[in-house]
Amino acid sequence: MSLEKQQVAALADQVNDTIDAFAPTTGSESAAERFADNGPLDTPIEDEFRASALRLYWDPEQQVLVIEAADEDFPEDPDVVLEDAEDAPGQVIRVTLSAAQARAFARRSQHVVAGGRAPCPFCGLPLDPVGHICPRANGYRR
């Protein structure tokens, strides 16, 4: 499964916000250091599908964060939890993380996103080291 850079950044922010709200002590930075992953990403990335919808929620019974990614939109009702693969809109991946694992995942995600190419301040497309042809500047190189 693959995600767009903006999706990863938004997911990392939401993971941190959720852990801050529901498990601030068990999801502390020191606990997350046990799960730190600073190795390089494997390339090339060959995905089974590209996620177009993300959903995350805190499971208070198990004290875990659940992240679901699907290649189609989820059902309209946000309280519907997919209990079975037959209920899924298409392909769905569900990941269950402890608070410390979720915090480490968010930190790693932010690190990977920050290591990418900076966006153009005008159009938001990634800037190449030599600039890029900006559609907002009528095709002039920036």
LOTIKOL-602771 format. One record per residue (C-alpha): residue number from 1; x, y negated, z. Coordinates in nm, 2 decimals, padded with zeros to 4 digits. Layout:
# LOTIKOL-602771
+-----+--------+--------+--------+
|   n |      u |      v |      w |
+-----+--------+--------+--------+
| NUM |      X |      Y |      Z |
...
+-----+--------+--------+--------+
This chain:
# LOTIKOL-602771
+-----+--------+--------+--------+
|   n |      u |      v |      w |
+-----+--------+--------+--------+
|   1 |  00.00 |  00.00 |  00.00 |
|   2 |  00.12 | -00.35 | -00.07 |
|   3 |  00.02 | -00.70 |  00.04 |
|   4 |  00.08 | -01.05 | -00.09 |
|   5 |  00.32 | -01.26 |  00.11 |
|   6 |  00.04 | -01.49 |  00.22 |
|   7 | -00.16 | -01.19 |  00.35 |
|   8 |  00.14 | -01.07 |  00.55 |
|   9 |  00.20 | -01.42 |  00.71 |
|  10 | -00.17 | -01.45 |  00.80 |
|  11 | -00.18 | -01.10 |  00.94 |
|  12 |  00.13 | -01.16 |  01.16 |
|  13 | -00.03 | -01.48 |  01.29 |
|  14 | -00.36 | -01.30 |  01.37 |
|  15 | -00.17 | -01.01 |  01.53 |
|  16 |  00.01 | -01.25 |  01.76 |
|  17 | -00.31 | -01.44 |  01.85 |
|  18 | -00.50 | -01.12 |  01.92 |
|  19 | -00.22 | -00.98 |  02.15 |
|  20 | -00.20 | -01.32 |  02.33 |
|  21 | -00.57 | -01.30 |  02.39 |
|  22 | -00.62 | -00.94 |  02.49 |
|  23 | -00.28 | -00.80 |  02.61 |
|  24 | -00.04 | -01.09 |  02.70 |
|  25 |  00.16 | -00.89 |  02.95 |
|  26 |  00.19 | -00.56 |  02.77 |
|  27 |  00.26 | -00.72 |  02.44 |
|  28 |  00.54 | -00.94 |  02.57 |
|  29 |  00.85 | -01.02 |  02.37 |
|  30 |  01.07 | -00.80 |  02.59 |
|  31 |  00.84 | -00.50 |  02.54 |
|  32 |  00.84 | -00.56 |  02.17 |
|  33 |  01.22 | -00.54 |  02.15 |
|  34 |  01.20 | -00.17 |  02.20 |
|  35 |  01.03 | -00.13 |  01.86 |
|  36 |  01.24 | -00.39 |  01.67 |
|  37 |  01.31 | -00.30 |  01.31 |
|  38 |  01.57 | -00.51 |  01.14 |
|  39 |  01.67 | -00.27 |  00.86 |
|  40 |  01.63 | -00.37 |  00.49 |
|  41 |  01.31 | -00.29 |  00.31 |
|  42 |  01.32 |  00.01 |  00.07 |
|  43 |  01.31 | -00.10 | -00.29 |
|  44 |  01.16 | -00.06 | -00.54 |
|  45 |  00.82 | -00.06 | -00.37 |
|  46 |  00.58 |  00.18 | -00.52 |
|  47 |  00.24 |  00.13 | -00.38 |
|  48 | -00.07 |  00.35 | -00.40 |
|  49 | -00.29 |  00.05 | -00.40 |
|  50 | -00.28 | -00.33 | -00.34 |
|  51 | -00.48 | -00.44 | -00.03 |
|  52 | -00.74 | -00.70 | -00.11 |
|  53 | -00.91 | -00.70 |  00.23 |
|  54 | -00.77 | -00.69 |  00.58 |
|  55 | -00.94 | -00.65 |  00.91 |
|  56 | -00.80 | -00.62 |  01.26 |
|  57 | -00.95 | -00.58 |  01.60 |
|  58 | -00.86 | -00.49 |  01.96 |
|  59 | -00.99 | -00.16 |  02.09 |
|  60 | -01.05 | -00.22 |  02.46 |
|  61 | -01.10 |  00.14 |  02.55 |
|  62 | -00.77 |  00.26 |  02.41 |
|  63 | -00.59 | -00.07 |  02.46 |
|  64 | -00.46 | -00.08 |  02.10 |
|  65 | -00.47 | -00.31 |  01.81 |
|  66 | -00.63 | -00.16 |  01.49 |
|  67 | -00.54 | -00.29 |  01.15 |
|  68 | -00.74 | -00.18 |  00.85 |
|  69 | -00.64 | -00.26 |  00.49 |
|  70 | -00.86 | -00.18 |  00.19 |
|  71 | -00.85 | -00.22 | -00.18 |
|  72 | -01.21 | -00.34 | -00.18 |
|  73 | -01.41 | -00.57 |  00.05 |
|  74 | -01.53 | -00.43 |  00.38 |
|  75 | -01.90 | -00.41 |  00.46 |
|  76 | -02.06 | -00.75 |  00.55 |
|  77 | -02.12 | -00.66 |  00.92 |
|  78 | -01.79 | -00.73 |  01.11 |
|  79 | -01.90 | -00.50 |  01.39 |
|  80 | -01.92 | -00.19 |  01.16 |
|  81 | -01.62 |  00.03 |  01.25 |
|  82 | -01.54 |  00.28 |  00.97 |
|  83 | -01.56 |  00.61 |  01.15 |
|  84 | -01.53 |  00.83 |  00.84 |
|  85 | -01.34 |  00.80 |  00.51 |
|  86 | -01.68 |  00.84 |  00.33 |
|  87 | -01.79 |  00.51 |  00.49 |
|  88 | -01.49 |  00.33 |  00.34 |
|  89 | -01.54 |  00.09 |  00.05 |
|  90 | -01.25 |  00.25 | -00.15 |
|  91 | -00.90 |  00.33 | -00.03 |
|  92 | -00.85 |  00.23 |  00.33 |
|  93 | -00.55 |  00.26 |  00.56 |
|  94 | -00.60 |  00.23 |  00.93 |
|  95 | -00.30 |  00.16 |  01.16 |
|  96 | -00.32 |  00.18 |  01.54 |
|  97 | -00.05 |  00.00 |  01.74 |
|  98 |  00.02 | -00.06 |  02.10 |
|  99 |  00.05 | -00.42 |  02.21 |
| 100 |  00.43 | -00.40 |  02.21 |
| 101 |  00.44 | -00.23 |  01.87 |
| 102 |  00.20 | -00.49 |  01.73 |
| 103 |  00.42 | -00.77 |  01.86 |
| 104 |  00.72 | -00.61 |  01.70 |
| 105 |  00.53 | -00.57 |  01.37 |
| 106 |  00.43 | -00.94 |  01.38 |
| 107 |  00.79 | -01.05 |  01.44 |
| 108 |  00.93 | -00.83 |  01.16 |
| 109 |  00.65 | -00.95 |  00.92 |
| 110 |  00.74 | -01.31 |  01.00 |
| 111 |  01.11 | -01.24 |  00.94 |
| 112 |  01.04 | -01.08 |  00.60 |
| 113 |  00.81 | -01.36 |  00.49 |
| 114 |  01.07 | -01.62 |  00.59 |
| 115 |  01.34 | -01.44 |  00.39 |
| 116 |  01.14 | -01.48 |  00.07 |
| 117 |  01.15 | -01.76 | -00.19 |
| 118 |  01.02 | -02.10 | -00.07 |
| 119 |  00.70 | -02.22 | -00.23 |
| 120 |  00.68 | -02.52 | -00.46 |
| 121 |  00.54 | -02.81 | -00.27 |
| 122 |  00.32 | -02.90 | -00.57 |
| 123 |  00.17 | -02.57 | -00.69 |
| 124 |  00.26 | -02.32 | -00.42 |
| 125 |  00.43 | -02.07 | -00.66 |
| 126 |  00.77 | -01.94 | -00.56 |
| 127 |  01.07 | -02.15 | -00.65 |
| 128 |  01.35 | -01.98 | -00.83 |
| 129 |  01.71 | -02.09 | -00.74 |
| 130 |  01.72 | -02.29 | -01.06 |
| 131 |  01.37 | -02.43 | -01.02 |
| 132 |  01.05 | -02.33 | -01.20 |
| 133 |  00.81 | -02.45 | -01.46 |
| 134 |  00.54 | -02.61 | -01.25 |
| 135 |  00.19 | -02.60 | -01.39 |
| 136 |  00.09 | -02.90 | -01.18 |
| 137 |  00.36 | -03.10 | -01.35 |
| 138 |  00.24 | -03.02 | -01.70 |
| 139 |  00.50 | -02.76 | -01.75 |
| 140 |  00.80 | -02.96 | -01.65 |
| 141 |  01.08 | -02.79 | -01.46 |
| 142 |  01.10 | -02.87 | -01.09 |
+-----+--------+--------+--------+
